[in-house]
Amino acid sequence: MPEREVKLTIGPQHPMLKEPESFLLTLRGEKITDMTVRLGYNHRGIEKACEGRTYIQDMYLVERVCGICSHSHSTCFIQAVEEIAGLQVPKRGLYIRTLISELERIHSHLLWLGVAGHEIGFDTLLMYTWRDRELVMDILALLTGNRVNYGMNTIGGVRRDITAEQIPQILSTIDTLEERTKYYVQVGTQEITLRERLSGVGKLSKEDAIHLGAVGPTARASGVNRDVRHDDPYAVYGELSFNVITDDHSDVYGRTLVRLGELMEAYKLVRQILKQMPEGPIVVKAPRKIPAGQAISRYEAPRGEDVHYVKANGSDKPERVKVRAPTLANVQVVAHMLKDGYLADTPIVIAAIDPCFSCTDRAIATTNIDNGRTDRMDWPTLRTYGIDWYSKQGIDFAELNRKLRTMRESN
Amino acid sequence: MGLVQKIVTWARIKSPWIIHFNTGACNACDIEIIAALTPIYDVERFGVILRGTPRHADVLVCSGPVTRQIKDRLIRIYEQMPEPKFVVAVGTCACSGGVFNGCYNVEGGIDQVIPVSAYIPGCPASPKAIIDGVVKLLASVDNASRPAKEAVVSGT
């Protein structure tokens, strides 16, 4: 009997998903032939809300784009605002910012390791890593006053200083975590069940990773050496020495190894930061009104490159804020990775990009000015509309496309 | 209260099965809910188990403000749960809409859509607050003189 195509909807409420998302899988037997994602269940309209609030209020709002990489979003936003205002943040402030961002990376990667274990039915790993994760959560609570959504940043610096008594506490926790991570590396590389389960699942070749615009550990596990901290150093990364971890496995196993490697690098970075941290002020006074201008800021969040665009108009509120969260770049990659894979691999393949749909969710609705009708546009229509609109403005994408293609070929 | 009823109440309090549903949260509260289930905080010692389907669950744990797109789904999940059912709103957003109040896609707190039995405020609600809320909810179920549907607030 020939196999029929079956369409399977997963979500928005599903034991596999931690967030409300909807995936429509097309199956032929056990194999996935196609997948579409339906975004928008988590869409709250933060970009629009930012326009109605002042810069200081926006900082706290942007922090709540995502509750795992909250420091990433607020730092990325503030870097753009500081660039427009032309503020020189004191060195110590930048060091503290970087310290928190590395601690956040530790907590996020440990969290991911546990979730990955859970998705393959290895709940022991979940319980182990989450127990250890509490150590770094305690340090974050000690330094910032809150476990998540730290509220550490302010325009022109940071809000809290680090005292001398806190440093030994951080260092001893980092030592413990390093020991534990070494054990996880041992589990990851030597435990046969884990290795066999993850190897060959969710394959993504280097060419595809570049072509589809994968970011973060997902791209680095496919051998793409791309890390904003290294390529375009922000804060104090230019003064620190660290390795960009890449791997050639190009599958979920590779992504696990990259994240474990990044954990070890993060411990090294935290020690360096505490050693090199200069004395001095932590914040400069920032004007309430930001002069007109625009800026794009890049930041390497635990999940990949985060991009914020801010346009100021001289008042105390921004005119436009745009967030490109790392998961948005990676979500197309998931559709590609799932193709020709097995249904049973879906949870771990989706989890392997470390998805954060609260960052990603967006809705597209267009209102026709002529007749006031509101329509939903699908992706190809929107794309054609965009190209037409820009060509009317005198911007031709054909030339850019050609350049991009030659770049890709030379890569 | 008859003997059978007493046994039923006892069983309900000793093993409340929960389902977690993210109604538009930023993930912070969701992570704290999972953290409450892992070894350091371990609400499983109260018999709490996370289930995958609303049909198995007694308690619906919601986090986040209700977005317009999730509203119908939330009502559907609530209706799928067997009686008696309890709803716990975790986090400031779930209690009142929080920072997202006034956003075009946000309806407000959970209680705008379905009845809520316990409110656990905090941004995010820490695992300790979640445990406090769960224990208070169970105590309110245990206390037969008190109507179980009256909302409890953690930390008070």
Interface residues (C-beta under 8 A of the other chain):
Chain A: P12 Q13 H14 P15 K18 E19 P20 G40 Y41 N42 H43 R44 G45 I46 K48 A49 G52 Y60 L61 R64 V65 C66 G67 I68 S70 L111 G114 L126 M127 W130 R131 R133 E134 M137 N146 R147 V148 N149 C356 S358 A363
Chain B: F21 N22 T23 G24 A25 C26 N27 A28 C29 D30 I31 E32 I34 A35 T38 P39 I40 G52 T53 P54 G64 P65 T67 Q69 I70 R73 I77 V99 F100 G102 C103 Y104 N105 V106 C123 P124 S126
